[in-house]
Amino acid sequence: TVVGTLWSVEEKSASELAKKYMTKLWTDKKATRVGAMEEAMKEMRNDKDHPEYRHPHYWAPFVVMGMDGPLQNPL
């Protein structure tokens, strides 16, 4: 699975979205990769701590390509 962007993004907002995305993938064992990204984007839209990231410019360019299932621990 690859996460890419459709346009250049600010480093701080990209980092914030990545943290939210990975947290969802690791804490919710049933979350799909696309579903986790959708939830992370919703959090960005409603983030009261970072209102500047509510605009779609900061979260909308992200796309998830490849396998969509939950992460699986290889161990």
N, CA, C and O atoms as a printed pandas DataFrame, in Angstrom:
     atom_number atom_name residue_name chain_id  residue_number  x_coord  y_coord  z_coord
0              1         N          THR        A               1    0.847   -1.176    0.000
1              2        CA          THR        A               1    0.000    0.000    0.000
2              3         C          THR        A               1    0.889    1.233    0.000
3              4         O          THR        A               1    1.890    1.292    0.714
4              5         N          VAL        A               2    0.515    2.210   -0.803
5              6        CA          VAL        A               2    1.262    3.462   -0.911
6              7         C          VAL        A               2    0.307    4.610   -0.616
7              8         O          VAL        A               2   -0.835    4.613   -1.078
8              9         N          VAL        A               3    0.776    5.577    0.149
9             10        CA          VAL        A               3    0.027    6.808    0.372
10            11         C          VAL        A               3    0.761    7.893   -0.401
11            12         O          VAL        A               3    1.955    8.115   -0.199
12            13         N          GLY        A               4    0.039    8.563   -1.283
13            14        CA          GLY        A               4    0.627    9.628   -2.083
14            15         C          GLY        A               4   -0.218   10.878   -2.010
15            16         O          GLY        A               4   -1.284   10.895   -1.393
16            17         N          THR        A               5    0.273   11.928   -2.650
17            18        CA          THR        A               5   -0.490   13.182   -2.691
18            19         C          THR        A               5   -0.662   13.624   -4.130
19            20         O          THR        A               5    0.161   13.318   -4.993
20            21         N          LEU        A               6   -1.733   14.342   -4.375
21            22        CA          LEU        A               6   -2.029   14.843   -5.710
22            23         C          LEU        A               6   -1.406   16.212   -5.961
23            24         O          LEU        A               6   -1.306   16.643   -7.109
24            25         N          TRP        A               7   -0.989   16.897   -4.904
25            26        CA          TRP        A               7   -0.276   18.169   -5.026
26            27         C          TRP        A               7    0.643   18.327   -3.830
27            28         O          TRP        A               7    0.538   17.591   -2.849
28            29         N          SER        A               8    1.540   19.289   -3.920
29            30        CA          SER        A               8    2.489   19.533   -2.827
30            31         C          SER        A               8    1.728   19.886   -1.557
31            32         O          SER        A               8    0.719   20.590   -1.591
32            33         N          VAL        A               9    2.231   19.385   -0.444
33            34        CA          VAL        A               9    1.583   19.645    0.839
34            35         C          VAL        A               9    2.591   20.209    1.829
35            36         O          VAL        A               9    3.795   19.974    1.723
36            37         N          GLU        A              10    2.074   20.950    2.785
37            38        CA          GLU        A              10    2.899   21.507    3.843
38            39         C          GLU        A              10    3.384   20.382    4.759
39            40         O          GLU        A              10    2.623   19.471    5.085
40            41         N          GLU        A              11    4.629   20.449    5.165
41            42        CA          GLU        A              11    5.217   19.383    5.972
42            43         C          GLU        A              11    4.495   19.169    7.306
43            44         O          GLU        A              11    4.269   18.027    7.708
44            45         N          LYS        A              12    4.138   20.238    7.982
45            46        CA          LYS        A              12    3.494   20.104    9.300
46            47         C          LYS        A              12    2.111   19.464    9.204
47            48         O          LYS        A              12    1.769   18.600   10.011
48            49         N          SER        A              13    1.321   19.881    8.229
49            50        CA          SER        A              13   -0.016   19.302    8.098
50            51         C          SER        A              13    0.077   17.854    7.619
51            52         O          SER        A              13   -0.711   17.010    8.048
52            53         N          ALA        A              14    1.029   17.559    6.738
53            54        CA          ALA        A              14    1.220   16.179    6.277
54            55         C          ALA        A              14    1.631   15.286    7.438
55            56         O          ALA        A              14    1.167   14.150    7.546
56            57         N          SER        A              15    2.490   15.790    8.296
57            58        CA          SER        A              15    2.920   15.030    9.469
58            59         C          SER        A              15    1.745   14.769   10.410
59            60         O          SER        A              15    1.607   13.670   10.946
60            61         N          GLU        A              16    0.913   15.764   10.607
61            62        CA          GLU        A              16   -0.257   15.624   11.478
62            63         C          GLU        A              16   -1.221   14.569   10.926
63            64         O          GLU        A              16   -1.725   13.733   11.676
64            65         N          LEU        A              17   -1.473   14.610    9.624
65            66        CA          LEU        A              17   -2.356   13.634    9.009
66            67         C          LEU        A              17   -1.749   12.230    9.098
67            68         O          LEU        A              17   -2.455   11.263    9.383
68            69         N          ALA        A              18   -0.457   12.123    8.856
69            70        CA          ALA        A              18    0.214   10.814    8.926
70            71         C          ALA        A              18    0.122   10.222   10.328
71            72         O          ALA        A              18   -0.093    9.020   10.481
72            73         N          LYS        A              19    0.282   11.047   11.340
73            74        CA          LYS        A              19    0.162   10.572   12.729
74            75         C          LYS        A              19   -1.244   10.040   13.001
75            76         O          LYS        A              19   -1.414    8.974   13.592
76            77         N          LYS        A              20   -2.242   10.797   12.564
77            78        CA          LYS        A              20   -3.629   10.371   12.782
78            79         C          LYS        A              20   -3.909    9.072   12.027
79            80         O          LYS        A              20   -4.565    8.174   12.555
80            81         N          TYR        A              21   -3.417    8.973   10.807
81            82        CA          TYR        A              21   -3.618    7.791    9.964
82            83         C          TYR        A              21   -2.980    6.560   10.598
83            84         O          TYR        A              21   -3.634    5.528   10.750
84            85         N          MET        A              22   -1.725    6.663   10.962
85            86        CA          MET        A              22   -1.019    5.506   11.516
86            87         C          MET        A              22   -1.581    5.105   12.885
87            88         O          MET        A              22   -1.643    3.918   13.207
88            89         N          THR        A              23   -1.980    6.074   13.674
89            90        CA          THR        A              23   -2.584    5.766   14.974
90            91         C          THR        A              23   -3.844    4.935   14.777
91            92         O          THR        A              23   -4.070    3.959   15.492
92            93         N          LYS        A              24   -4.667    5.328   13.801
93            94        CA          LYS        A              24   -5.888    4.567   13.528
94            95         C          LYS        A              24   -5.565    3.149   13.056
95            96         O          LYS        A              24   -6.219    2.193   13.473
96            97         N          LEU        A              25   -4.572    3.012   12.201
97            98        CA          LEU        A              25   -4.212    1.685   11.693
98            99         C          LEU        A              25   -3.697    0.773   12.812
99           100         O          LEU        A              25   -4.019   -0.414   12.836
100          101         N          TRP        A              26   -2.913    1.310   13.722
101          102        CA          TRP        A              26   -2.313    0.481   14.769
102          103         C          TRP        A              26   -3.244    0.242   15.946
103          104         O          TRP        A              26   -3.123   -0.783   16.617
104          105         N          THR        A              27   -4.174    1.159   16.217
105          106        CA          THR        A              27   -5.032    0.979   17.390
106          107         C          THR        A              27   -6.337    0.253   17.070
107          108         O          THR        A              27   -6.879   -0.448   17.925
108          109         N          ASP        A              28   -6.845    0.413   15.846
109          110        CA          ASP        A              28   -8.072   -0.267   15.451
110          111         C          ASP        A              28   -7.697   -1.391   14.488
111          112         O          ASP        A              28   -7.518   -1.156   13.293
112          113         N          LYS        A              29   -7.580   -2.589   14.999
113          114        CA          LYS        A              29   -7.094   -3.727   14.211
114          115         C          LYS        A              29   -8.020   -4.101   13.055
115          116         O          LYS        A              29   -7.623   -4.857   12.168
116          117         N          LYS        A              30   -9.245   -3.583   13.054
117          118        CA          LYS        A              30  -10.183   -3.887   11.970
118          119         C          LYS        A              30  -10.268   -2.763   10.944
119          120         O          LYS        A              30  -10.949   -2.900    9.927
120          121         N          ALA        A              31   -9.584   -1.657   11.201
121          122        CA          ALA        A              31   -9.629   -0.519   10.280
122          123         C          ALA        A              31   -8.922   -0.863    8.976
123          124         O          ALA        A              31   -7.798   -1.365    8.977
124          125         N          THR        A              32   -9.595   -0.587    7.869
125          126        CA          THR        A              32   -8.938   -0.762    6.577
126          127         C          THR        A              32   -8.026    0.440    6.343
127          128         O          THR        A              32   -8.137    1.463    7.019
128          129         N          ARG        A              33   -7.142    0.301    5.393
129          130        CA          ARG        A              33   -6.194    1.380    5.115
130          131         C          ARG        A              33   -6.889    2.612    4.549
131          132         O          ARG        A              33   -6.556    3.740    4.912
132          133         N          VAL        A              34   -7.846    2.398    3.669
133          134        CA          VAL        A              34   -8.609    3.526    3.129
134          135         C          VAL        A              34   -9.509    4.119    4.214
135          136         O          VAL        A              34   -9.618    5.339    4.337
136          137         N          GLY        A              35  -10.147    3.259    4.991
137          138        CA          GLY        A              35  -11.012    3.730    6.071
138          139         C          GLY        A              35  -10.255    4.548    7.098
139          140         O          GLY        A              35  -10.763    5.557    7.588
140          141         N          ALA        A              36   -9.037    4.122    7.432
141          142        CA          ALA        A              36   -8.216    4.867    8.392
142          143         C          ALA        A              36   -7.860    6.244    7.837
143          144         O          ALA        A              36   -7.833    7.228    8.578
144          145         N          MET        A              37   -7.589    6.314    6.536
145          146        CA          MET        A              37   -7.278    7.613    5.928
146          147         C          MET        A              37   -8.513    8.504    5.931
147          148         O          MET        A              37   -8.415    9.698    6.214
148          149         N          GLU        A              38   -9.666    7.938    5.622
149          150        CA          GLU        A              38  -10.900    8.731    5.653
150          151         C          GLU        A              38  -11.156    9.291    7.044
151          152         O          GLU        A              38  -11.538   10.452    7.189
152          153         N          GLU        A              39  -10.946    8.472    8.064
153          154        CA          GLU        A              39  -11.141    8.933    9.445
154          155         C          GLU        A              39  -10.121   10.003    9.820
155          156         O          GLU        A              39  -10.460   10.975   10.496
156          157         N          ALA        A              40   -8.883    9.831    9.388
157          158        CA          ALA        A              40   -7.852   10.837    9.668
158          159         C          ALA        A              40   -8.200   12.164    9.005
159          160         O          ALA        A              40   -7.998   13.229    9.589
160          161         N          MET        A              41   -8.725   12.098    7.778
161          162        CA          MET        A              41   -9.136   13.316    7.077
162          163         C          MET        A              41  -10.297   14.007    7.802
163          164         O          MET        A              41  -10.328   15.233    7.905
164          165         N          LYS        A              42  -11.243   13.220    8.297
165          166        CA          LYS        A              42  -12.358   13.794    9.059
166          167         C          LYS        A              42  -11.846   14.497   10.307
167          168         O          LYS        A              42  -12.323   15.575   10.661
168          169         N          GLU        A              43  -10.875   13.883   10.969
169          170        CA          GLU        A              43  -10.296   14.519   12.155
170          171         C          GLU        A              43   -9.622   15.834   11.795
171          172         O          GLU        A              43   -9.732   16.813   12.533
172          173         N          MET        A              44   -8.925   15.858   10.668
173          174        CA          MET        A              44   -8.270   17.102   10.239
174          175         C          MET        A              44   -9.315   18.188    9.982
175          176         O          MET        A              44   -9.115   19.347   10.345
176          177         N          ARG        A              45  -10.429   17.808    9.356
177          178        CA          ARG        A              45  -11.488   18.791    9.066
178          179         C          ARG        A              45  -12.088   19.367   10.336
179          180         O          ARG        A              45  -12.549   20.508   10.341
180          181         N          ASN        A              46  -12.089   18.593   11.412
181          182        CA          ASN        A              46  -12.742   19.009   12.657
182          183         C          ASN        A              46  -11.762   19.289   13.783
183          184         O          ASN        A              46  -12.167   19.371   14.943
184          185         N          ASP        A              47  -10.487   19.438   13.470
185          186        CA          ASP        A              47   -9.450   19.599   14.499
186          187         C          ASP        A              47   -9.522   20.975   15.144
187          188         O          ASP        A              47   -9.217   21.986   14.511
188          189         N          LYS        A              48   -9.922   21.004   16.394
189          190        CA          LYS        A              48  -10.022   22.266   17.125
190          191         C          LYS        A              48   -8.646   22.782   17.558
191          192         O          LYS        A              48   -8.475   23.983   17.765
192          193         N          ASP        A              49   -7.671   21.889   17.694
193          194        CA          ASP        A              49   -6.316   22.297   18.078
194          195         C          ASP        A              49   -5.550   22.930   16.919
195          196         O          ASP        A              49   -4.639   23.730   17.132
196          197         N          HIS        A              50   -5.926   22.566   15.688
197          198        CA          HIS        A              50   -5.254   23.096   14.496
198          199         C          HIS        A              50   -6.304   23.560   13.484
199          200         O          HIS        A              50   -6.467   22.933   12.437
200          201         N          PRO        A              51   -7.013   24.643   13.784
201          202        CA          PRO        A              51   -8.079   25.086   12.867
202          203         C          PRO        A              51   -7.556   25.461   11.485
203          204         O          PRO        A              51   -8.313   25.462   10.514
204          205         N          GLU        A              52   -6.274   25.777   11.392
205          206        CA          GLU        A              52   -5.716   26.140   10.088
206          207         C          GLU        A              52   -5.689   24.951    9.122
207          208         O          GLU        A              52   -5.594   25.148    7.911
208          209         N          TYR        A              53   -5.772   23.721    9.640
209          210        CA          TYR        A              53   -5.743   22.528    8.796
210          211         C          TYR        A              53   -7.132   22.061    8.369
211          212         O          TYR        A              53   -7.256   21.008    7.743
212          213         N          ARG        A              54   -8.164   22.809    8.690
213          214        CA          ARG        A              54   -9.525   22.417    8.311
214          215         C          ARG        A              54   -9.772   22.535    6.813
215          216         O          ARG        A              54  -10.613   21.822    6.264
216          217         N          HIS        A              55   -9.059   23.413    6.162
217          218        CA          HIS        A              55   -9.249   23.627    4.719
218          219         C          HIS        A              55   -8.802   22.383    3.944
219          220         O          HIS        A              55   -7.775   21.791    4.277
220          221         N          PRO        A              56   -9.555   21.979    2.920
221          222        CA          PRO        A              56   -9.205   20.781    2.146
222          223         C          PRO        A              56   -7.803   20.805    1.542
223          224         O          PRO        A              56   -7.244   19.748    1.249
224          225         N          HIS        A              57   -7.239   21.966    1.354
225          226        CA          HIS        A              57   -5.883   22.056    0.802
226          227         C          HIS        A              57   -4.896   21.203    1.603
227          228         O          HIS        A              57   -3.938   20.669    1.044
228          229         N          TYR        A              58   -5.129   21.076    2.912
229          230        CA          TYR        A              58   -4.188   20.390    3.788
230          231         C          TYR        A              58   -4.402   18.885    3.895
231          232         O          TYR        A              58   -3.464   18.166    4.239
232          233         N          TRP        A              59   -5.600   18.384    3.613
233          234        CA          TRP        A              59   -5.853   16.950    3.787
234          235         C          TRP        A              59   -6.402   16.249    2.551
235          236         O          TRP        A              59   -6.284   15.029    2.442
236          237         N          ALA        A              60   -6.993   16.982    1.625
237          238        CA          ALA        A              60   -7.645   16.358    0.471
238          239         C          ALA        A              60   -6.705   15.727   -0.561
239          240         O          ALA        A              60   -7.145   14.819   -1.266
240          241         N          PRO        A              61   -5.446   16.144   -0.696
241          242        CA          PRO        A              61   -4.638   15.558   -1.768
242          243         C          PRO        A              61   -4.146   14.135   -1.499
243          244         O          PRO        A              61   -3.561   13.512   -2.385
244          245         N          PHE        A              62   -4.370   13.617   -0.304
245          246        CA          PHE        A              62   -3.846   12.291    0.038
246          247         C          PHE        A              62   -4.702   11.175   -0.542
247          248         O          PHE        A              62   -5.930   11.207   -0.457
248          249         N          VAL        A              63   -4.041   10.196   -1.128
249          250        CA          VAL        A              63   -4.717    9.024   -1.678
250          251         C          VAL        A              63   -4.000    7.768   -1.205
251          252         O          VAL        A              63   -2.779    7.754   -1.053
252          253         N          VAL        A              64   -4.770    6.723   -0.978
253          254        CA          VAL        A              64   -4.232    5.419   -0.575
254          255         C          VAL        A              64   -4.410    4.475   -1.755
255          256         O          VAL        A              64   -5.522    4.294   -2.250
256          257         N          MET        A              65   -3.310    3.875   -2.203
257          258        CA          MET        A              65   -3.347    2.978   -3.363
258          259         C          MET        A              65   -2.769    1.623   -2.974
259          260         O          MET        A              65   -1.765    1.544   -2.266
260          261         N          GLY        A              66   -3.403    0.579   -3.436
261          262        CA          GLY        A              66   -2.898   -0.762   -3.158
262          263         C          GLY        A              66   -3.891   -1.558   -2.336
263          264         O          GLY        A              66   -5.102   -1.385   -2.474
264          265         N          MET        A              67   -3.382   -2.425   -1.486
265          266        CA          MET        A              67   -4.242   -3.257   -0.633
266          267         C          MET        A              67   -5.025   -2.390    0.332
267          268         O          MET        A              67   -4.513   -1.398    0.852
268          269         N          ASP        A              68   -6.285   -2.777    0.570
269          270        CA          ASP        A              68   -7.125   -1.966    1.452
270          271         C          ASP        A              68   -7.422   -2.641    2.782
271          272         O          ASP        A              68   -8.099   -2.039    3.616
272          273         N          GLY        A              69   -6.964   -3.824    3.015
273          274        CA          GLY        A              69   -7.293   -4.522    4.256
274          275         C          GLY        A              69   -6.603   -3.921    5.463
275          276         O          GLY        A              69   -5.781   -3.014    5.330
276          277         N          PRO        A              70   -6.936   -4.427    6.641
277          278        CA          PRO        A              70   -6.259   -3.978    7.860
278          279         C          PRO        A              70   -4.787   -4.371    7.832
279          280         O          PRO        A              70   -4.395   -5.286    7.107
280          281         N          LEU        A              71   -3.981   -3.680    8.621
281          282        CA          LEU        A              71   -2.580   -4.082    8.770
282          283         C          LEU        A              71   -2.525   -5.411    9.484
283          284         O          LEU        A              71   -3.354   -5.693   10.350
284          285         N          GLN        A              72   -1.567   -6.219    9.132
285          286        CA          GLN        A              72   -1.404   -7.505    9.800
286          287         C          GLN        A              72    0.009   -7.609   10.341
287          288         O          GLN        A              72    0.977   -7.362    9.622
288          289         N          ASN        A              73    0.124   -7.967   11.579
289          290        CA          ASN        A              73    1.427   -8.139   12.210
290          291         C          ASN        A              73    2.091   -9.387   11.637
291          292         O          ASN        A              73    1.526  -10.476   11.736
292          293         N          PRO        A              74    3.276   -9.258   11.041
293          294        CA          PRO        A              74    3.915  -10.414   10.425
294          295         C          PRO        A              74    4.494  -11.396   11.436
295          296         O          PRO        A              74    4.945  -12.476   11.053
296          297         N          LEU        A              75    4.490  -11.046   12.703
297          298        CA          LEU        A              75    5.074  -11.940   13.725
298          299         C          LEU        A              75    4.067  -12.917   14.274
299          300         O          LEU        A              75    4.401  -13.730   15.135
